[in-house]
């Protein structure tokens, strides 16, 4: 049974001892460096990224933003 693509992918990459460059994920379990020993995060986890952006906005007194997709 697939729990999460990130969790299962991380376990497979660790099993085959292959580096895994993950762009980002909301999975908190990926912080386990023993089980996911080949994981390299390209960006911080989403929960920490949001906190960082908020702190940056507060520091520079940003009142509004535009998000283009």
mmCIF file of the N, C-alpha and C atoms, coordinates in Angstrom:
data_MODEL
# 
_entry.id   MODEL 
# 
loop_
_atom_site.group_PDB 
_atom_site.id 
_atom_site.type_symbol 
_atom_site.label_atom_id 
_atom_site.label_alt_id 
_atom_site.label_comp_id 
_atom_site.label_asym_id 
_atom_site.label_entity_id 
_atom_site.label_seq_id 
_atom_site.pdbx_PDB_ins_code 
_atom_site.Cartn_x 
_atom_site.Cartn_y 
_atom_site.Cartn_z 
_atom_site.occupancy 
_atom_site.B_iso_or_equiv 
_atom_site.pdbx_formal_charge 
_atom_site.auth_seq_id 
_atom_site.auth_comp_id 
_atom_site.auth_asym_id 
_atom_site.auth_atom_id 
_atom_site.pdbx_PDB_model_num 
ATOM 1   N N  . UNK A 1 1  ? 0.833  -1.173 0.000   1.00 0.00 ? 1  UNK A N  1 
ATOM 2   C CA . UNK A 1 1  ? 0.000  0.000  0.000   1.00 0.00 ? 1  UNK A CA 1 
ATOM 3   C C  . UNK A 1 1  ? 0.883  1.243  0.000   1.00 0.00 ? 1  UNK A C  1 
ATOM 4   N N  . UNK A 1 2  ? 0.609  2.168  -0.885  1.00 0.00 ? 2  UNK A N  1 
ATOM 5   C CA . UNK A 1 2  ? 1.372  3.408  -0.971  1.00 0.00 ? 2  UNK A CA 1 
ATOM 6   C C  . UNK A 1 2  ? 0.823  4.394  0.046   1.00 0.00 ? 2  UNK A C  1 
ATOM 7   N N  . UNK A 1 3  ? 1.692  4.830  0.944   1.00 0.00 ? 3  UNK A N  1 
ATOM 8   C CA . UNK A 1 3  ? 1.303  5.808  1.956   1.00 0.00 ? 3  UNK A CA 1 
ATOM 9   C C  . UNK A 1 3  ? 1.472  7.211  1.393   1.00 0.00 ? 3  UNK A C  1 
ATOM 10  N N  . UNK A 1 4  ? 2.631  7.467  0.850   1.00 0.00 ? 4  UNK A N  1 
ATOM 11  C CA . UNK A 1 4  ? 2.957  8.757  0.270   1.00 0.00 ? 4  UNK A CA 1 
ATOM 12  C C  . UNK A 1 4  ? 4.062  8.530  -0.753  1.00 0.00 ? 4  UNK A C  1 
ATOM 13  N N  . UNK A 1 5  ? 3.975  9.216  -1.869  1.00 0.00 ? 5  UNK A N  1 
ATOM 14  C CA . UNK A 1 5  ? 5.008  9.048  -2.903  1.00 0.00 ? 5  UNK A CA 1 
ATOM 15  C C  . UNK A 1 5  ? 6.377  9.459  -2.363  1.00 0.00 ? 5  UNK A C  1 
ATOM 16  N N  . UNK A 1 6  ? 6.426  10.509 -1.569  1.00 0.00 ? 6  UNK A N  1 
ATOM 17  C CA . UNK A 1 6  ? 7.702  10.974 -1.023  1.00 0.00 ? 6  UNK A CA 1 
ATOM 18  C C  . UNK A 1 6  ? 8.282  9.962  -0.039  1.00 0.00 ? 6  UNK A C  1 
ATOM 19  N N  . UNK A 1 7  ? 7.432  9.407  0.826   1.00 0.00 ? 7  UNK A N  1 
ATOM 20  C CA . UNK A 1 7  ? 7.891  8.425  1.815   1.00 0.00 ? 7  UNK A CA 1 
ATOM 21  C C  . UNK A 1 7  ? 8.379  7.162  1.126   1.00 0.00 ? 7  UNK A C  1 
ATOM 22  N N  . UNK A 1 8  ? 7.570  6.622  0.233   1.00 0.00 ? 8  UNK A N  1 
ATOM 23  C CA . UNK A 1 8  ? 7.943  5.388  -0.462  1.00 0.00 ? 8  UNK A CA 1 
ATOM 24  C C  . UNK A 1 8  ? 9.151  5.597  -1.371  1.00 0.00 ? 8  UNK A C  1 
ATOM 25  N N  . UNK A 1 9  ? 9.182  6.719  -2.061  1.00 0.00 ? 9  UNK A N  1 
ATOM 26  C CA . UNK A 1 9  ? 10.335 7.023  -2.922  1.00 0.00 ? 9  UNK A CA 1 
ATOM 27  C C  . UNK A 1 9  ? 11.618 7.139  -2.119  1.00 0.00 ? 9  UNK A C  1 
ATOM 28  N N  . UNK A 1 10 ? 11.525 7.775  -0.960  1.00 0.00 ? 10 UNK A N  1 
ATOM 29  C CA . UNK A 1 10 ? 12.703 7.918  -0.100  1.00 0.00 ? 10 UNK A CA 1 
ATOM 30  C C  . UNK A 1 10 ? 13.225 6.595  0.400   1.00 0.00 ? 10 UNK A C  1 
ATOM 31  N N  . UNK A 1 11 ? 12.311 5.697  0.744   1.00 0.00 ? 11 UNK A N  1 
ATOM 32  C CA . UNK A 1 11 ? 12.728 4.370  1.199   1.00 0.00 ? 11 UNK A CA 1 
ATOM 33  C C  . UNK A 1 11 ? 13.385 3.578  0.077   1.00 0.00 ? 11 UNK A C  1 
ATOM 34  N N  . UNK A 1 12 ? 12.826 3.661  -1.128  1.00 0.00 ? 12 UNK A N  1 
ATOM 35  C CA . UNK A 1 12 ? 13.430 2.964  -2.275  1.00 0.00 ? 12 UNK A CA 1 
ATOM 36  C C  . UNK A 1 12 ? 14.820 3.508  -2.598  1.00 0.00 ? 12 UNK A C  1 
ATOM 37  N N  . UNK A 1 13 ? 14.952 4.815  -2.604  1.00 0.00 ? 13 UNK A N  1 
ATOM 38  C CA . UNK A 1 13 ? 16.251 5.414  -2.916  1.00 0.00 ? 13 UNK A CA 1 
ATOM 39  C C  . UNK A 1 13 ? 17.291 5.030  -1.865  1.00 0.00 ? 13 UNK A C  1 
ATOM 40  N N  . UNK A 1 14 ? 16.876 4.993  -0.584  1.00 0.00 ? 14 UNK A N  1 
ATOM 41  C CA . UNK A 1 14 ? 17.790 4.576  0.478   1.00 0.00 ? 14 UNK A CA 1 
ATOM 42  C C  . UNK A 1 14 ? 18.164 3.111  0.350   1.00 0.00 ? 14 UNK A C  1 
ATOM 43  N N  . UNK A 1 15 ? 17.209 2.274  -0.022  1.00 0.00 ? 15 UNK A N  1 
ATOM 44  C CA . UNK A 1 15 ? 17.462 0.841  -0.182  1.00 0.00 ? 15 UNK A CA 1 
ATOM 45  C C  . UNK A 1 15 ? 18.508 0.596  -1.264  1.00 0.00 ? 15 UNK A C  1 
ATOM 46  N N  . UNK A 1 16 ? 18.407 1.324  -2.381  1.00 0.00 ? 16 UNK A N  1 
ATOM 47  C CA . UNK A 1 16 ? 19.354 1.154  -3.478  1.00 0.00 ? 16 UNK A CA 1 
ATOM 48  C C  . UNK A 1 16 ? 20.576 2.059  -3.334  1.00 0.00 ? 16 UNK A C  1 
ATOM 49  N N  . UNK A 1 17 ? 20.652 2.792  -2.225  1.00 0.00 ? 17 UNK A N  1 
ATOM 50  C CA . UNK A 1 17 ? 21.778 3.681  -1.922  1.00 0.00 ? 17 UNK A CA 1 
ATOM 51  C C  . UNK A 1 17 ? 22.020 4.702  -3.034  1.00 0.00 ? 17 UNK A C  1 
ATOM 52  N N  . UNK A 1 18 ? 20.929 5.297  -3.505  1.00 0.00 ? 18 UNK A N  1 
ATOM 53  C CA . UNK A 1 18 ? 21.007 6.315  -4.547  1.00 0.00 ? 18 UNK A CA 1 
ATOM 54  C C  . UNK A 1 18 ? 20.665 7.673  -3.960  1.00 0.00 ? 18 UNK A C  1 
ATOM 55  N N  . UNK A 1 19 ? 21.372 8.730  -4.363  1.00 0.00 ? 19 UNK A N  1 
ATOM 56  C CA . UNK A 1 19 ? 21.025 10.063 -3.849  1.00 0.00 ? 19 UNK A CA 1 
ATOM 57  C C  . UNK A 1 19 ? 19.660 10.494 -4.371  1.00 0.00 ? 19 UNK A C  1 
ATOM 58  N N  . UNK A 1 20 ? 18.931 11.193 -3.527  1.00 0.00 ? 20 UNK A N  1 
ATOM 59  C CA . UNK A 1 20 ? 17.599 11.658 -3.889  1.00 0.00 ? 20 UNK A CA 1 
ATOM 60  C C  . UNK A 1 20 ? 17.539 13.151 -3.603  1.00 0.00 ? 20 UNK A C  1 
ATOM 61  N N  . UNK A 1 21 ? 17.468 13.947 -4.652  1.00 0.00 ? 21 UNK A N  1 
ATOM 62  C CA . UNK A 1 21 ? 17.390 15.394 -4.528  1.00 0.00 ? 21 UNK A CA 1 
ATOM 63  C C  . UNK A 1 21 ? 15.919 15.795 -4.559  1.00 0.00 ? 21 UNK A C  1 
ATOM 64  N N  . UNK A 1 22 ? 15.343 16.021 -3.388  1.00 0.00 ? 22 UNK A N  1 
ATOM 65  C CA . UNK A 1 22 ? 13.926 16.334 -3.264  1.00 0.00 ? 22 UNK A CA 1 
ATOM 66  C C  . UNK A 1 22 ? 13.724 17.843 -3.309  1.00 0.00 ? 22 UNK A C  1 
ATOM 67  N N  . UNK A 1 23 ? 12.826 18.288 -4.174  1.00 0.00 ? 23 UNK A N  1 
ATOM 68  C CA . UNK A 1 23 ? 12.547 19.718 -4.286  1.00 0.00 ? 23 UNK A CA 1 
ATOM 69  C C  . UNK A 1 23 ? 11.889 20.235 -3.013  1.00 0.00 ? 23 UNK A C  1 
ATOM 70  N N  . UNK A 1 24 ? 10.894 19.554 -2.545  1.00 0.00 ? 24 UNK A N  1 
ATOM 71  C CA . UNK A 1 24 ? 10.212 19.967 -1.315  1.00 0.00 ? 24 UNK A CA 1 
ATOM 72  C C  . UNK A 1 24 ? 9.108  18.992 -0.997  1.00 0.00 ? 24 UNK A C  1 
ATOM 73  N N  . UNK A 1 25 ? 8.726  18.963 0.252   1.00 0.00 ? 25 UNK A N  1 
ATOM 74  C CA . UNK A 1 25 ? 7.668  18.050 0.658   1.00 0.00 ? 25 UNK A CA 1 
ATOM 75  C C  . UNK A 1 25 ? 7.095  18.501 1.989   1.00 0.00 ? 25 UNK A C  1 
ATOM 76  N N  . UNK A 1 26 ? 5.852  18.183 2.201   1.00 0.00 ? 26 UNK A N  1 
ATOM 77  C CA . UNK A 1 26 ? 5.211  18.484 3.480   1.00 0.00 ? 26 UNK A CA 1 
ATOM 78  C C  . UNK A 1 26 ? 5.338  17.317 4.453   1.00 0.00 ? 26 UNK A C  1 
ATOM 79  N N  . UNK A 1 27 ? 5.991  16.244 4.047   1.00 0.00 ? 27 UNK A N  1 
ATOM 80  C CA . UNK A 1 27 ? 6.128  15.057 4.899   1.00 0.00 ? 27 UNK A CA 1 
ATOM 81  C C  . UNK A 1 27 ? 7.145  15.299 6.017   1.00 0.00 ? 27 UNK A C  1 
ATOM 82  N N  . UNK A 1 28 ? 6.673  15.252 7.243   1.00 0.00 ? 28 UNK A N  1 
ATOM 83  C CA . UNK A 1 28 ? 7.548  15.459 8.395   1.00 0.00 ? 28 UNK A CA 1 
ATOM 84  C C  . UNK A 1 28 ? 8.485  14.267 8.621   1.00 0.00 ? 28 UNK A C  1 
ATOM 85  N N  . UNK A 1 29 ? 8.070  13.071 8.208   1.00 0.00 ? 29 UNK A N  1 
ATOM 86  C CA . UNK A 1 29 ? 8.883  11.866 8.414   1.00 0.00 ? 29 UNK A CA 1 
ATOM 87  C C  . UNK A 1 29 ? 10.210 11.921 7.666   1.00 0.00 ? 29 UNK A C  1 
ATOM 88  N N  . UNK A 1 30 ? 10.306 12.723 6.632   1.00 0.00 ? 30 UNK A N  1 
ATOM 89  C CA . UNK A 1 30 ? 11.543 12.789 5.859   1.00 0.00 ? 30 UNK A CA 1 
ATOM 90  C C  . UNK A 1 30 ? 12.686 13.423 6.653   1.00 0.00 ? 30 UNK A C  1 
ATOM 91  N N  . UNK A 1 31 ? 12.399 13.964 7.803   1.00 0.00 ? 31 UNK A N  1 
ATOM 92  C CA . UNK A 1 31 ? 13.440 14.512 8.669   1.00 0.00 ? 31 UNK A CA 1 
ATOM 93  C C  . UNK A 1 31 ? 14.254 13.439 9.372   1.00 0.00 ? 31 UNK A C  1 
ATOM 94  N N  . UNK A 1 32 ? 13.823 12.189 9.283   1.00 0.00 ? 32 UNK A N  1 
ATOM 95  C CA . UNK A 1 32 ? 14.548 11.077 9.897   1.00 0.00 ? 32 UNK A CA 1 
ATOM 96  C C  . UNK A 1 32 ? 15.769 10.753 9.035   1.00 0.00 ? 32 UNK A C  1 
ATOM 97  N N  . UNK A 1 33 ? 16.931 11.252 9.446   1.00 0.00 ? 33 UNK A N  1 
ATOM 98  C CA . UNK A 1 33 ? 18.144 11.086 8.628   1.00 0.00 ? 33 UNK A CA 1 
ATOM 99  C C  . UNK A 1 33 ? 18.716 9.675  8.666   1.00 0.00 ? 33 UNK A C  1 
ATOM 100 N N  . UNK A 1 34 ? 18.255 8.849  9.577   1.00 0.00 ? 34 UNK A N  1 
ATOM 101 C CA . UNK A 1 34 ? 18.713 7.453  9.608   1.00 0.00 ? 34 UNK A CA 1 
ATOM 102 C C  . UNK A 1 34 ? 17.980 6.656  8.535   1.00 0.00 ? 34 UNK A C  1 
ATOM 103 N N  . UNK A 1 35 ? 16.655 6.812  8.473   1.00 0.00 ? 35 UNK A N  1 
ATOM 104 C CA . UNK A 1 35 ? 15.873 6.057  7.500   1.00 0.00 ? 35 UNK A CA 1 
ATOM 105 C C  . UNK A 1 35 ? 16.017 6.612  6.083   1.00 0.00 ? 35 UNK A C  1 
ATOM 106 N N  . UNK A 1 36 ? 16.113 7.930  5.963   1.00 0.00 ? 36 UNK A N  1 
ATOM 107 C CA . UNK A 1 36 ? 16.227 8.574  4.644   1.00 0.00 ? 36 UNK A CA 1 
ATOM 108 C C  . UNK A 1 36 ? 17.634 9.160  4.506   1.00 0.00 ? 36 UNK A C  1 
ATOM 109 N N  . UNK A 1 37 ? 18.615 8.280  4.546   1.00 0.00 ? 37 UNK A N  1 
ATOM 110 C CA . UNK A 1 37 ? 20.015 8.710  4.599   1.00 0.00 ? 37 UNK A CA 1 
ATOM 111 C C  . UNK A 1 37 ? 20.575 9.184  3.257   1.00 0.00 ? 37 UNK A C  1 
ATOM 112 N N  . UNK A 1 38 ? 19.867 9.039  2.169   1.00 0.00 ? 38 UNK A N  1 
ATOM 113 C CA . UNK A 1 38 ? 20.358 9.526  0.879   1.00 0.00 ? 38 UNK A CA 1 
ATOM 114 C C  . UNK A 1 38 ? 19.591 10.762 0.412   1.00 0.00 ? 38 UNK A C  1 
ATOM 115 N N  . UNK A 1 39 ? 18.720 11.291 1.256   1.00 0.00 ? 39 UNK A N  1 
ATOM 116 C CA . UNK A 1 39 ? 17.895 12.449 0.912   1.00 0.00 ? 39 UNK A CA 1 
ATOM 117 C C  . UNK A 1 39 ? 18.699 13.743 0.992   1.00 0.00 ? 39 UNK A C  1 
ATOM 118 N N  . UNK A 1 40 ? 18.625 14.521 -0.066  1.00 0.00 ? 40 UNK A N  1 
ATOM 119 C CA . UNK A 1 40 ? 19.203 15.867 -0.091  1.00 0.00 ? 40 UNK A CA 1 
ATOM 120 C C  . UNK A 1 40 ? 18.063 16.813 -0.414  1.00 0.00 ? 40 UNK A C  1 
ATOM 121 N N  . UNK A 1 41 ? 17.755 17.710 0.503   1.00 0.00 ? 41 UNK A N  1 
ATOM 122 C CA . UNK A 1 41 ? 16.668 18.664 0.270   1.00 0.00 ? 41 UNK A CA 1 
ATOM 123 C C  . UNK A 1 41 ? 17.187 19.855 -0.526  1.00 0.00 ? 41 UNK A C  1 
ATOM 124 N N  . UNK A 1 42 ? 16.491 20.168 -1.601  1.00 0.00 ? 42 UNK A N  1 
ATOM 125 C CA . UNK A 1 42 ? 16.850 21.319 -2.422  1.00 0.00 ? 42 UNK A CA 1 
ATOM 126 C C  . UNK A 1 42 ? 16.248 22.581 -1.810  1.00 0.00 ? 42 UNK A C  1 
ATOM 127 N N  . UNK A 1 43 ? 15.075 22.472 -1.223  1.00 0.00 ? 43 UNK A N  1 
ATOM 128 C CA . UNK A 1 43 ? 14.447 23.567 -0.490  1.00 0.00 ? 43 UNK A CA 1 
ATOM 129 C C  . UNK A 1 43 ? 14.089 23.059 0.896   1.00 0.00 ? 43 UNK A C  1 
ATOM 130 N N  . UNK A 1 44 ? 13.784 23.967 1.768   1.00 0.00 ? 44 UNK A N  1 
ATOM 131 C CA . UNK A 1 44 ? 13.406 23.558 3.118   1.00 0.00 ? 44 UNK A CA 1 
ATOM 132 C C  . UNK A 1 44 ? 12.013 22.930 3.097   1.00 0.00 ? 44 UNK A C  1 
ATOM 133 N N  . UNK A 1 45 ? 11.667 22.194 4.152   1.00 0.00 ? 45 UNK A N  1 
ATOM 134 C CA . UNK A 1 45 ? 10.303 21.659 4.222   1.00 0.00 ? 45 UNK A CA 1 
ATOM 135 C C  . UNK A 1 45 ? 9.288  22.797 4.173   1.00 0.00 ? 45 UNK A C  1 
ATOM 136 N N  . UNK A 1 46 ? 8.112  22.519 3.628   1.00 0.00 ? 46 UNK A N  1 
ATOM 137 C CA . UNK A 1 46 ? 7.115  23.564 3.432   1.00 0.00 ? 46 UNK A CA 1 
ATOM 138 C C  . UNK A 1 46 ? 6.736  24.276 4.724   1.00 0.00 ? 46 UNK A C  1 
ATOM 139 N N  . UNK A 1 47 ? 6.676  23.557 5.836   1.00 0.00 ? 47 UNK A N  1 
ATOM 140 C CA . UNK A 1 47 ? 6.292  24.217 7.086   1.00 0.00 ? 47 UNK A CA 1 
ATOM 141 C C  . UNK A 1 47 ? 7.340  25.233 7.520   1.00 0.00 ? 47 UNK A C  1 
ATOM 142 N N  . UNK A 1 48 ? 8.591  24.960 7.286   1.00 0.00 ? 48 UNK A N  1 
ATOM 143 C CA . UNK A 1 48 ? 9.656  25.905 7.642   1.00 0.00 ? 48 UNK A CA 1 
ATOM 144 C C  . UNK A 1 48 ? 9.772  27.017 6.603   1.00 0.00 ? 48 UNK A C  1 
ATOM 145 N N  . UNK A 1 49 ? 9.494  26.702 5.364   1.00 0.00 ? 49 UNK A N  1 
ATOM 146 C CA . UNK A 1 49 ? 9.542  27.707 4.316   1.00 0.00 ? 49 UNK A CA 1 
ATOM 147 C C  . UNK A 1 49 ? 8.508  28.793 4.574   1.00 0.00 ? 49 UNK A C  1 
ATOM 148 N N  . UNK A 1 50 ? 7.310  28.406 4.952   1.00 0.00 ? 50 UNK A N  1 
ATOM 149 C CA . UNK A 1 50 ? 6.256  29.383 5.236   1.00 0.00 ? 50 UNK A CA 1 
ATOM 150 C C  . UNK A 1 50 ? 6.660  30.289 6.389   1.00 0.00 ? 50 UNK A C  1 
ATOM 151 N N  . UNK A 1 51 ? 7.220  29.721 7.442   1.00 0.00 ? 51 UNK A N  1 
ATOM 152 C CA . UNK A 1 51 ? 7.665  30.516 8.586   1.00 0.00 ? 51 UNK A CA 1 
ATOM 153 C C  . UNK A 1 51 ? 8.761  31.493 8.171   1.00 0.00 ? 51 UNK A C  1 
ATOM 154 N N  . UNK A 1 52 ? 9.674  31.042 7.324   1.00 0.00 ? 52 UNK A N  1 
ATOM 155 C CA . UNK A 1 52 ? 10.756 31.907 6.852   1.00 0.00 ? 52 UNK A CA 1 
ATOM 156 C C  . UNK A 1 52 ? 10.228 33.071 6.025   1.00 0.00 ? 52 UNK A C  1 
ATOM 157 N N  . UNK A 1 53 ? 9.272  32.796 5.160   1.00 0.00 ? 53 UNK A N  1 
ATOM 158 C CA . UNK A 1 53 ? 8.693  33.855 4.322   1.00 0.00 ? 53 UNK A CA 1 
ATOM 159 C C  . UNK A 1 53 ? 7.974  34.881 5.189   1.00 0.00 ? 53 UNK A C  1 
ATOM 160 N N  . UNK A 1 54 ? 7.234  34.420 6.185   1.00 0.00 ? 54 UNK A N  1 
ATOM 161 C CA . UNK A 1 54 ? 6.529  35.343 7.079   1.00 0.00 ? 54 UNK A CA 1 
ATOM 162 C C  . UNK A 1 54 ? 7.523  36.231 7.819   1.00 0.00 ? 54 UNK A C  1 
ATOM 163 N N  . UNK A 1 55 ? 8.601  35.650 8.324   1.00 0.00 ? 55 UNK A N  1 
ATOM 164 C CA . UNK A 1 55 ? 9.611  36.438 9.036   1.00 0.00 ? 55 UNK A CA 1 
ATOM 165 C C  . UNK A 1 55 ? 10.259 37.461 8.107   1.00 0.00 ? 55 UNK A C  1 
ATOM 166 N N  . UNK A 1 56 ? 10.492 37.068 6.862   1.00 0.00 ? 56 UNK A N  1 
ATOM 167 C CA . UNK A 1 56 ? 11.068 37.976 5.881   1.00 0.00 ? 56 UNK A CA 1 
ATOM 168 C C  . UNK A 1 56 ? 10.121 39.151 5.606   1.00 0.00 ? 56 UNK A C  1 
ATOM 169 N N  . UNK A 1 57 ? 8.839  38.852 5.438   1.00 0.00 ? 57 UNK A N  1 
ATOM 170 C CA . UNK A 1 57 ? 7.845  39.909 5.198   1.00 0.00 ? 57 UNK A CA 1 
ATOM 171 C C  . UNK A 1 57 ? 7.747  40.862 6.384   1.00 0.00 ? 57 UNK A C  1 
ATOM 172 N N  . UNK A 1 58 ? 7.761  40.318 7.585   1.00 0.00 ? 58 UNK A N  1 
ATOM 173 C CA . UNK A 1 58 ? 7.692  41.169 8.778   1.00 0.00 ? 58 UNK A CA 1 
ATOM 174 C C  . UNK A 1 58 ? 8.933  42.056 8.871   1.00 0.00 ? 58 UNK A C  1 
ATOM 175 N N  . UNK A 1 59 ? 10.091 41.478 8.615   1.00 0.00 ? 59 UNK A N  1 
ATOM 176 C CA . UNK A 1 59 ? 11.341 42.229 8.691   1.00 0.00 ? 59 UNK A CA 1 
ATOM 177 C C  . UNK A 1 59 ? 11.354 43.416 7.724   1.00 0.00 ? 59 UNK A C  1 
ATOM 178 N N  . UNK A 1 60 ? 10.886 43.203 6.505   1.00 0.00 ? 60 UNK A N  1 
ATOM 179 C CA . UNK A 1 60 ? 10.889 44.259 5.486   1.00 0.00 ? 60 UNK A CA 1 
ATOM 180 C C  . UNK A 1 60 ? 9.558  45.017 5.413   1.00 0.00 ? 60 UNK A C  1 
ATOM 181 N N  . UNK A 1 61 ? 8.664  44.759 6.374   1.00 0.00 ? 61 UNK A N  1 
ATOM 182 C CA . UNK A 1 61 ? 7.392  45.479 6.458   1.00 0.00 ? 61 UNK A CA 1 
ATOM 183 C C  . UNK A 1 61 ? 6.575  45.361 5.172   1.00 0.00 ? 61 UNK A C  1 
ATOM 184 N N  . UNK A 1 62 ? 6.520  44.166 4.611   1.00 0.00 ? 62 UNK A N  1 
ATOM 185 C CA . UNK A 1 62 ? 5.752  43.917 3.388   1.00 0.00 ? 62 UNK A CA 1 
ATOM 186 C C  . UNK A 1 62 ? 4.272  43.850 3.751   1.00 0.00 ? 62 UNK A C  1 
ATOM 187 N N  . UNK A 1 63 ? 3.452  44.641 3.064   1.00 0.00 ? 63 UNK A N  1 
ATOM 188 C CA . UNK A 1 63 ? 2.024  44.715 3.372   1.00 0.00 ? 63 UNK A CA 1 
ATOM 189 C C  . UNK A 1 63 ? 1.172  43.901 2.401   1.00 0.00 ? 63 UNK A C  1 
ATOM 190 N N  . UNK A 1 64 ? 1.639  43.692 1.171   1.00 0.00 ? 64 UNK A N  1 
ATOM 191 C CA . UNK A 1 64 ? 0.874  42.919 0.202   1.00 0.00 ? 64 UNK A CA 1 
ATOM 192 C C  . UNK A 1 64 ? 1.814  42.218 -0.765  1.00 0.00 ? 64 UNK A C  1 
ATOM 193 N N  . UNK A 1 65 ? 1.318  41.150 -1.375  1.00 0.00 ? 65 UNK A N  1 
ATOM 194 C CA . UNK A 1 65 ? 2.110  40.395 -2.335  1.00 0.00 ? 65 UNK A CA 1 
ATOM 195 C C  . UNK A 1 65 ? 1.248  40.036 -3.536  1.00 0.00 ? 65 UNK A C  1 
ATOM 196 N N  . UNK A 1 66 ? 1.912  39.646 -4.607  1.00 0.00 ? 66 UNK A N  1 
ATOM 197 C CA . UNK A 1 66 ? 1.237  39.154 -5.803  1.00 0.00 ? 66 UNK A CA 1 
ATOM 198 C C  . UNK A 1 66 ? 1.826  37.785 -6.103  1.00 0.00 ? 66 UNK A C  1 
ATOM 199 N N  . UNK A 1 67 ? 0.970  36.812 -6.317  1.00 0.00 ? 67 UNK A N  1 
ATOM 200 C CA . UNK A 1 67 ? 1.413  35.453 -6.647  1.00 0.00 ? 67 UNK A CA 1 
ATOM 201 C C  . UNK A 1 67 ? 0.991  35.146 -8.073  1.00 0.00 ? 67 UNK A C  1 
ATOM 202 N N  . UNK A 1 68 ? 1.977  34.996 -8.950  1.00 0.00 ? 68 UNK A N  1 
ATOM 203 C CA . UNK A 1 68 ? 1.692  34.688 -10.349 1.00 0.00 ? 68 UNK A CA 1 
ATOM 204 C C  . UNK A 1 68 ? 1.956  33.219 -10.603 1.00 0.00 ? 68 UNK A C  1 
ATOM 205 N N  . UNK A 1 69 ? 1.029  32.546 -11.224 1.00 0.00 ? 69 UNK A N  1 
ATOM 206 C CA . UNK A 1 69 ? 1.185  31.119 -11.523 1.00 0.00 ? 69 UNK A CA 1 
ATOM 207 C C  . UNK A 1 69 ? 1.271  30.912 -13.008 1.00 0.00 ? 69 UNK A C  1 
# 
